[in-house]
Amino acid sequence: MESLSFLSINDHPLSITQAVKYLQASGKLSQFIGDILRQYVIEQEIQTRDDLDINPALTEQAVIDFRLKNQLTQPQTFQEWLQTNGTDYETFHSSITLGFKLEKLKTVVTQTSIPEYFIERKIFLDRVVISRIIVESQELCEELRTQIEEGGSFEQLAREYSLTEDRIMNGMMGAISRGTMPDTLRAAIDVASSGQLVGPVELEGRYGLFRVEQFLPASLEDTQLQQALQNELFEKWLAEKIQKLTVKLQMG
């Protein structure tokens, strides 16, 4: 293995063994091996499964789209681009087909699990836009609530009294995941409606007055969210596959 050179630095050949030692010294060997194992599992699945057929027309159209987008319509220009990027047409074409097969593999291995996974994660995916005023005492918090209910400005009181940095934004916290809220706050907000005041709520020795601005419930009809869940599930599936591999590092 020592004699195998795969890299040259200033005309000095670097063996695979020495490269591995450098990776060990930098603490990046495990990540390097992890990337290799990940690609190994993906390619094994793509080569052995029979449910990942891709219409060749998809690949051809993707190549055309790529060449148009990158102004590589002229054969000579495209050929020069391939050479500059250290590849050839066949390899480039195969990489696009592989990309389509990878996306289909993701769909095949996750599609039946996504609805259940969505339900499991929903508490963290649902968000609520809230504003807050945080003060030291319950009495002050109750007094501020009374002032607001009698017509006082939540925004002005937030700027004047709140102890948190978001007071300069009139107390606006923005969209918060329900799953990251303290239980007492989440329970109170879950039964509130938009525009409603919630509190005083005790949080780590301080007292909060909250105003619900908007509920943003998660939905599987959101294609971006569906894609994110698919990616999460696929990575879990990959990790389980990798854990079952027998891996031996052979040096020298």
Wavefront OBJ file of the C-alpha trace (Angstrom):
o trace
v 0.000 0.000 0.000
v 2.909 2.353 0.789
v 3.990 2.344 -2.839
v 0.602 3.470 -4.125
v 0.811 7.166 -4.940
v -2.412 8.994 -5.548
v -1.244 12.587 -5.043
v 1.807 14.593 -6.035
v 2.902 17.767 -4.217
v 5.670 19.796 -5.910
v 6.477 16.630 -7.898
v 6.851 14.736 -4.620
v 4.630 11.615 -4.639
v 2.395 11.130 -1.617
v 1.325 7.583 -0.777
v -2.162 6.663 0.376
v -0.670 5.484 3.690
v 0.966 8.859 4.319
v -2.234 10.667 3.358
v -4.150 8.561 5.889
v -1.579 9.455 8.555
v -2.070 13.146 7.786
v -5.825 12.702 8.150
v -5.294 10.946 11.496
v -3.033 13.754 12.729
v -5.602 16.408 11.770
v -8.443 14.490 13.443
v -10.343 14.196 10.159
v -9.843 10.501 9.388
v -13.170 9.380 10.862
v -15.059 11.984 8.818
v -13.129 10.934 5.691
v -13.970 7.251 6.272
v -17.570 8.199 7.057
v -17.894 9.952 3.694
v -16.481 6.885 1.936
v -18.866 4.524 3.736
v -21.806 6.789 2.931
v -20.956 6.765 -0.773
v -20.303 3.004 -0.679
v -23.769 2.256 0.737
v -25.463 4.587 -1.761
v -23.696 3.057 -4.763
v -24.320 -0.503 -3.561
v -28.027 0.253 -3.223
v -28.195 1.920 -6.637
v -26.390 -0.985 -8.300
v -28.381 -3.775 -6.659
v -31.946 -2.416 -6.467
v -34.336 -2.879 -9.375
v -36.789 -0.127 -8.414
v -34.626 2.862 -9.388
v -34.988 2.921 -13.162
v -34.653 6.410 -14.631
v -36.031 7.492 -18.009
v -32.928 8.301 -20.147
v -34.777 11.350 -21.474
v -34.562 12.881 -17.967
v -30.782 12.732 -18.032
v -30.572 14.051 -21.584
v -32.793 17.005 -20.733
v -30.759 17.720 -17.580
v -27.557 17.814 -19.662
v -29.189 20.219 -22.144
v -30.474 22.438 -19.310
v -27.026 22.493 -17.696
v -25.309 23.471 -20.946
v -27.846 26.229 -21.629
v -27.614 27.611 -18.090
v -23.807 27.654 -18.151
v -23.468 28.912 -21.727
v -21.857 25.668 -22.916
v -24.004 25.118 -25.984
v -21.048 24.986 -28.400
v -19.466 21.481 -28.533
v -15.922 22.863 -28.316
v -16.753 25.077 -25.326
v -18.417 22.152 -23.550
v -15.456 19.891 -24.250
v -13.074 22.477 -22.821
v -15.262 22.780 -19.713
v -15.189 18.986 -19.226
v -11.388 18.928 -19.495
v -10.992 21.884 -17.112
v -13.109 20.029 -14.563
v -11.139 16.807 -14.950
v -13.952 14.752 -16.432
v -15.325 13.501 -19.730
v -18.794 13.350 -21.246
v -19.487 9.774 -20.180
v -18.532 10.458 -16.541
v -20.503 13.735 -16.523
v -23.549 11.992 -18.008
v -23.285 9.152 -15.460
v -23.050 11.586 -12.545
v -26.336 13.214 -13.579
v -28.044 9.820 -13.894
v -26.633 8.910 -10.470
v -28.130 12.112 -9.041
v -31.585 11.178 -10.334
v -31.229 7.639 -8.982
v -30.160 8.981 -5.585
v -33.277 11.168 -5.399
v -35.431 8.176 -6.359
v -33.667 6.044 -3.741
v -34.465 8.688 -1.103
v -38.126 8.574 -2.116
v -38.305 4.761 -2.185
v -36.773 4.239 1.275
v -38.607 7.088 3.049
v -42.034 7.553 1.457
v -43.928 5.153 3.745
v -42.270 6.569 6.884
v -42.735 10.302 6.269
v -46.343 10.651 7.621
v -45.479 8.921 10.910
v -42.186 10.825 11.217
v -44.059 14.092 10.588
v -46.425 13.342 13.470
v -43.460 12.539 15.749
v -41.739 15.806 14.854
v -44.830 18.011 14.583
v -44.402 19.689 17.977
v -41.006 20.958 16.812
v -42.210 21.818 13.300
v -45.210 23.892 14.410
v -44.191 27.500 15.050
v -45.778 30.476 16.765
v -44.895 34.140 16.245
v -44.866 35.798 19.681
v -43.855 39.036 21.368
v -42.838 39.222 25.019
v -42.179 41.454 27.993
v -39.903 39.858 30.627
v -39.667 41.440 34.103
v -38.352 40.485 37.545
v -41.615 40.407 39.542
v -45.066 38.929 39.115
v -46.632 42.121 40.481
v -45.047 44.274 37.752
v -46.019 41.716 35.099
v -49.654 41.822 36.268
v -49.593 45.637 36.357
v -48.298 45.751 32.758
v -51.001 43.342 31.659
v -53.631 45.583 33.218
v -52.196 48.631 31.455
v -52.288 46.858 28.087
v -55.845 45.626 28.627
v -56.846 49.209 29.409
v -55.389 50.451 26.126
v -51.670 50.786 26.850
v -49.172 50.025 24.061
v -47.577 46.570 24.344
v -44.717 47.760 22.140
v -43.987 50.843 24.229
v -44.121 48.922 27.519
v -41.833 46.243 26.056
v -39.260 48.884 25.125
v -39.530 50.493 28.567
v -39.692 47.510 30.922
v -38.549 44.278 29.271
v -35.211 42.871 30.422
v -34.455 40.963 27.212
v -32.594 42.261 24.179
v -35.646 41.914 21.938
v -37.147 44.944 23.746
v -35.545 47.092 21.021
v -37.767 45.163 18.568
v -40.865 45.997 20.652
v -40.540 42.588 22.309
v -40.964 40.725 19.012
v -39.351 37.270 19.262
v -40.356 36.093 15.822
v -41.351 32.525 14.932
v -40.588 30.050 17.726
v -40.840 26.253 17.519
v -43.513 24.926 19.876
v -41.202 22.077 20.827
v -38.500 24.420 22.137
v -40.850 26.343 24.447
v -40.950 25.624 28.189
v -43.923 23.353 28.956
v -45.787 25.994 30.985
v -45.537 28.564 28.191
v -46.487 26.093 25.455
v -49.546 24.926 27.418
v -50.727 28.528 27.828
v -50.102 29.523 24.211
v -51.730 26.376 22.805
v -55.112 27.454 24.196
v -54.708 31.117 23.186
v -55.801 32.801 19.981
v -54.015 35.316 17.759
v -53.701 38.737 19.403
v -54.347 37.339 22.879
v -52.196 38.140 25.918
v -50.723 35.212 27.853
v -49.246 35.551 31.333
v -47.814 36.208 33.744
v -45.844 33.003 33.125
v -42.940 32.214 35.447
v -39.753 31.323 33.574
v -36.531 30.689 35.489
v -37.314 33.136 38.260
v -38.605 35.872 35.985
v -42.114 36.622 34.750
v -43.207 36.908 31.161
v -46.156 38.525 29.456
v -46.620 37.190 25.928
v -48.749 38.221 22.975
v -49.571 35.647 20.314
v -49.069 37.246 16.890
v -49.610 34.306 14.562
v -49.793 30.506 14.539
v -47.746 28.759 11.832
v -48.804 25.099 11.901
v -46.610 22.688 9.941
v -48.121 20.810 7.015
v -46.931 18.009 4.773
v -48.353 20.021 1.883
v -45.288 22.250 2.352
v -42.933 20.743 -0.241
v -39.820 22.250 1.377
v -40.737 20.695 4.715
v -41.485 17.354 3.054
v -38.055 17.453 1.379
v -36.349 18.284 4.685
v -38.095 15.374 6.444
v -37.180 13.064 3.575
v -33.526 14.076 3.872
v -33.556 13.528 7.665
v -35.106 10.073 7.300
v -32.705 9.135 4.520
v -29.693 10.089 6.660
v -31.077 7.958 9.519
v -31.544 5.043 7.115
v -27.990 5.496 5.811
v -26.558 5.632 9.339
v -28.286 2.337 10.216
v -26.862 0.725 7.058
v -23.353 2.009 7.839
v -23.530 0.707 11.432
v -24.036 -2.809 10.080
v -20.875 -2.719 7.940
v -17.671 -4.443 9.018
v -14.915 -1.901 8.440
v -11.182 -2.569 8.773
v -8.492 0.044 8.228
v -5.436 -1.570 6.630
v -2.242 0.474 6.620
v 0.911 -0.959 5.137
l 1 2 3 4 5 6 7 8 9 10 11 12 13 14 15 16 17 18 19 20 21 22 23 24 25 26 27 28 29 30 31 32 33 34 35 36 37 38 39 40 41 42 43 44 45 46 47 48 49 50 51 52 53 54 55 56 57 58 59 60 61 62 63 64 65 66 67 68 69 70 71 72 73 74 75 76 77 78 79 80 81 82 83 84 85 86 87 88 89 90 91 92 93 94 95 96 97 98 99 100 101 102 103 104 105 106 107 108 109 110 111 112 113 114 115 116 117 118 119 120 121 122 123 124 125 126 127 128 129 130 131 132 133 134 135 136 137 138 139 140 141 142 143 144 145 146 147 148 149 150 151 152 153 154 155 156 157 158 159 160 161 162 163 164 165 166 167 168 169 170 171 172 173 174 175 176 177 178 179 180 181 182 183 184 185 186 187 188 189 190 191 192 193 194 195 196 197 198 199 200 201 202 203 204 205 206 207 208 209 210 211 212 213 214 215 216 217 218 219 220 221 222 223 224 225 226 227 228 229 230 231 232 233 234 235 236 237 238 239 240 241 242 243 244 245 246 247 248 249 250 251 252
